[in-house]
Amino acid sequence: MSKRTTAAALSVVFGALAVAGCEHHYIYRPTVATTSAVAGRLASYYAIPPDAPRGSVQLATFGFADIHPTGAEDEELRAIHVRMVVSNNDDTPWKIDTREQLLALPANGQSRPAFASSDVGPGPIVEVPPQGKRTIDLFYPLPEHMQEASDLPEFDTLWKVETSTRIVGDRTPFERLEVVPRYAYEYDDYYWGPGYYPYYDPYYVHGGAFVGVRVAPSFGHRPVVIRPSHGGGGHGHGGHGGHR
């Protein structure tokens, strides 16, 4: 891992969130009909290659996340967190280039992730061994005018996996749903790291970024904390905790 990409661990912490019963909250789910799930979230499921399946791809979203360099809490990026799980039942390795996994926003074009990591370390290339599985987390910073769930009714992921025979890809749409919570609170507690190292794409700004999105290069040289965007209100925050 080069010093240009990143030099520090990434931690993701999900905490308790109090929710008023009358407030409305948002979640995102794939529009592809599925009974599949990833970490408790509805996920799209694709058998690949489709004509002779030797594995599968699942995609789910955890909604909004706030990204801060440690020691610079005034710097913040609002991002969408997408998780990709690839299972390989083939006899040869498969590869995923995290820079080729794109997010498409309505009327705002496409972008690749600014940060990416897998359960075996940083990218940008993640190898899935024969009879193995990899989990990849992708973080896409959002334009300034799309900082709330109320501003983002839908988005698409455009994914690619290099199998032993060819590159397989598809487009997975996600839709926003409005939910009225029934419970006073919900609690989730997940922690990744130390040892969870993100890949920071130093060329993110120059390659397919959404209009208005700027990623400070300093993010690649300091510890980074990514938290779900609870926001404390029902008017626009999608993501985790009480937003299910």
C-alpha positions, 0 to 999 in steps of 0.5 A, spaced: 500 500 500 503 506 497 503 512 502 499 516 496 493 512 498 492 512 505 496 511 511 491 509 517 485 505 519 478 506 518 473 505 523 465 505 522 461 505 528 454 505 529 450 507 535 444 508 538 439 513 536 432 515 539 426 516 534 420 520 535 414 515 533 411 521 529 417 522 525 418 520 518 425 517 516 428 514 509 431 507 507 434 505 501 433 498 498 434 495 491 428 495 486 431 488 484 426 483 487 430 479 492 430 475 498 437 476 499 440 480 505 447 483 507 448 485 514 440 485 515 439 489 509 435 487 503 440 486 497 440 485 490 442 478 488 446 476 481 448 469 479 454 470 475 456 468 469 448 468 468 449 463 463 453 458 467 453 461 474 460 459 478 458 464 483 454 470 485 454 478 487 450 481 492 449 489 493 446 493 499 446 500 501 447 502 508 445 509 506 448 516 508 455 516 511 459 522 514 466 522 513 471 526 517 479 526 517 481 525 525 483 531 528 480 535 523 472 534 525 470 541 521 472 537 514 466 533 512 464 529 506 457 526 506 457 519 502 453 513 500 455 507 503 454 501 498 456 494 500 458 489 495 459 481 496 462 477 491 462 469 492 467 465 487 465 457 486 470 457 480 476 454 480 480 460 478 481 467 482 476 473 480 478 480 481 474 486 482 477 493 481 474 498 486 475 504 481 470 501 476 464 500 481 460 506 479 454 510 482 449 514 478 445 519 480 439 522 477 441 528 472 448 528 475 452 523 472 456 517 475 462 517 480 467 512 482 468 511 490 473 516 493 474 510 499 474 503 498 476 497 503 475 489 503 475 484 509 482 483 506 484 490 506 485 496 501 484 496 494 484 498 489 484 491 486 480 485 490 481 478 489 476 473 490 480 466 491 477 459 488 471 457 493 472 464 497 468 470 498 470 477 499 466 483 502 467 490 499 465 497 502 464 503 497 464 510 499 461 515 494 461 522 496 455 526 494 454 533 491 452 539 495 445 539 493 444 532 495 446 532 502 439 529 505 435 523 503 430 528 501 434 530 495 436 523 493 430 519 491 434 514 487 441 512 485 444 506 481 450 502 482 454 500 476 458 494 478 463 489 474 466 483 476 472 479 472 471 472 472 475 466 469 471 467 463 469 474 462 468 481 465 460 480 468 457 487 470 450 490 471 446 496 473 442 495 480 437 501 481 436 503 489 429 506 491 428 511 497 422 509 502 419 513 507 418 509 514 414 511 520 418 508 526 414 504 531 419 503 536 422 509 541 429 507 539 433 501 536 440 500 537 446 497 533 453 497 534 458 495 529 466 496 529 471 495 524 478 496 525 484 497 527 486 493 521 481 496 517 484 500 512 481 504 506 483 505 499 483 512 498 483 514 490 488 519 489 485 521 482 478 521 484 477 528 483 480 527 476 476 521 474 468 521 473 466 525 479 459 528 480 459 535 479 460 539 485 464 534 489 471 535 491 475 530 495 481 534 499 487 530 498 489 530 505 484 525 506 488 520 504 494 521 509 490 522 515 486 517 519 479 517 517 472 515 521 466 514 517 459 514 521 452 513 519 448 520 518 443 519 524 442 527 523 437 527 529 431 528 525 426 525 520 426 530 514 432 527 510 437 522 513 437 515 510 442 510 513 442 506 519 440 505 526 432 508 526 432 509 519 430 502 517 
